[in-house]
Amino acid sequence: MELIFLSVNNIYGFSISASILAGSETKYGEA
């Protein structure tokens, strides 16, 4: 169970980081 939880946690963490990076890139790109 721990491995599954850690895997899901890493996937969500990566998705959140990626979306934040993509959002900042769009803001700076448009500005």
DRENTORKOL-3810 file (N, C-alpha, C; in nm, 4 decimals):
REM DRENTORKOL-3810
@n.u->0.0837; n.v->-0.1213; n.w->0.0000; ca.u->0.0000; ca.v->0.0000; ca.w->0.0000; c.u->0.0870; c.v->0.1262; c.w->0.0000
@n.u->0.1977; n.v->0.1205; n.w->0.0721; ca.u->0.2839; ca.v->0.2394; ca.w->0.0773; c.u->0.3386; c.v->0.2750; c.w->-0.0604
@n.u->0.3809; n.v->0.1715; n.w->-0.1347; ca.u->0.4376; ca.v->0.1966; ca.w->-0.2676; c.u->0.3328; c.v->0.2595; c.w->-0.3584
@n.u->0.2102; n.v->0.2083; n.w->-0.3521; ca.u->0.1034; ca.v->0.2635; ca.w->-0.4373; c.u->0.0789; c.v->0.4092; c.w->-0.3991
@n.u->0.0723; n.v->0.4367; n.w->-0.2689; ca.u->0.0476; ca.v->0.5739; ca.w->-0.2240; c.u->0.1594; c.v->0.6667; c.w->-0.2689
@n.u->0.2835; n.v->0.6220; n.w->-0.2554; ca.u->0.3964; ca.v->0.7056; ca.w->-0.2964; c.u->0.3942; c.v->0.7302; c.w->-0.4466
@n.u->0.3583; n.v->0.6278; n.w->-0.5236; ca.u->0.3533; ca.v->0.6439; ca.w->-0.6693; c.u->0.2479; c.v->0.7469; c.w->-0.7065
@n.u->0.1297; n.v->0.7342; n.w->-0.6484; ca.u->0.0223; ca.v->0.8300; ca.w->-0.6775; c.u->0.0640; c.v->0.9694; c.w->-0.6340
@n.u->0.1268; n.v->0.9797; n.w->-0.5169; ca.u->0.1710; ca.v->1.1088; ca.w->-0.4658; c.u->0.2718; c.v->1.1717; c.w->-0.5613
@n.u->0.3655; n.v->1.0926; n.w->-0.6133; ca.u->0.4662; ca.v->1.1448; ca.w->-0.7062; c.u->0.4005; c.v->1.1902; c.w->-0.8358
@n.u->0.3024; n.v->1.1133; n.w->-0.8849; ca.u->0.2349; ca.v->1.1490; ca.w->-1.0100; c.u->0.1622; c.v->1.2823; c.w->-0.9917
@n.u->0.0880; n.v->1.2969; n.w->-0.8818; ca.u->0.0165; ca.v->1.4229; ca.w->-0.8586; c.u->0.1143; c.v->1.5372; c.w->-0.8379
@n.u->0.2212; n.v->1.5129; n.w->-0.7661; ca.u->0.3219; ca.v->1.6168; ca.w->-0.7430; c.u->0.3833; c.v->1.6629; c.w->-0.8740
@n.u->0.4116; n.v->1.5672; n.w->-0.9622; ca.u->0.4710; ca.v->1.6022; ca.w->-1.0924; c.u->0.3702; c.v->1.6802; c.w->-1.1757
@n.u->0.2436; n.v->1.6378; n.w->-1.1733; ca.u->0.1403; ca.v->1.7063; ca.w->-1.2523; c.u->0.1245; c.v->1.8500; c.w->-1.2048
@n.u->0.1229; n.v->1.8690; n.w->-1.0728; ca.u->0.1064; ca.v->2.0043; ca.w->-1.0180; c.u->0.2265; c.v->2.0905; c.w->-1.0558
@n.u->0.3474; n.v->2.0361; n.w->-1.0428; ca.u->0.4678; ca.v->2.1121; ca.w->-1.0790; c.u->0.4662; c.v->2.1474; c.w->-1.2268
@n.u->0.4274; n.v->2.0506; n.w->-1.3105; ca.u->0.4244; ca.v->2.0729; ca.w->-1.4553; c.u->0.3231; c.v->2.1814; c.w->-1.4892
@n.u->0.2050; n.v->2.1777; n.w->-1.4263; ca.u->0.1028; ca.v->2.2776; ca.w->-1.4569; c.u->0.1473; c.v->2.4159; c.w->-1.4094
@n.u->0.2161; n.v->2.4226; n.w->-1.2963; ca.u->0.2651; ca.v->2.5523; ca.w->-1.2475; c.u->0.3707; c.v->2.6068; c.w->-1.3434
@n.u->0.4624; n.v->2.5183; n.w->-1.3874; ca.u->0.5659; ca.v->2.5620; ca.w->-1.4817; c.u->0.5022; c.v->2.6063; c.w->-1.6121
@n.u->0.4059; n.v->2.5298; n.w->-1.6606; ca.u->0.3393; ca.v->2.5646; ca.w->-1.7867; c.u->0.2655; c.v->2.6974; c.w->-1.7704
@n.u->0.2015; n.v->2.7189; n.w->-1.6566; ca.u->0.1287; ca.v->2.8432; ca.w->-1.6330; c.u->0.2229; c.v->2.9626; c.w->-1.6301
@n.u->0.3368; n.v->2.9496; n.w->-1.5627; ca.u->0.4315; ca.v->3.0619; ca.w->-1.5559; c.u->0.4923; c.v->3.0868; c.w->-1.6930
@n.u->0.5158; n.v->2.9796; n.w->-1.7702; ca.u->0.5720; ca.v->2.9965; ca.w->-1.9044; c.u->0.4743; c.v->3.0746; c.w->-1.9916
@n.u->0.3453; n.v->3.0423; n.w->-1.9806; ca.u->0.2455; ca.v->3.1123; ca.w->-2.0633; c.u->0.2385; c.v->3.2585; c.w->-2.0222
@n.u->0.2393; n.v->3.2858; n.w->-1.8925; ca.u->0.2318; ca.v->3.4250; ca.w->-1.8463; c.u->0.3507; c.v->3.5050; c.w->-1.8999
@n.u->0.4708; n.v->3.4523; n.w->-1.8829; ca.u->0.5895; ca.v->3.5253; ca.w->-1.9292; c.u->0.5928; c.v->3.5324; c.w->-2.0816
@n.u->0.5456; n.v->3.4268; n.w->-2.1466; ca.u->0.5459; ca.v->3.4246; ca.w->-2.2927; c.u->0.4518; c.v->3.5298; c.w->-2.3486
@n.u->0.3303; n.v->3.5414; n.w->-2.2892; ca.u->0.2340; ca.v->3.6388; ca.w->-2.3383; c.u->0.2776; c.v->3.7804; c.w->-2.3033
@n.u->0.3389; n.v->3.7975; n.w->-2.1862; ca.u->0.3810; ca.v->3.9301; ca.w->-2.1429; c.u->0.5102; c.v->3.9678; c.w->-2.2152
END
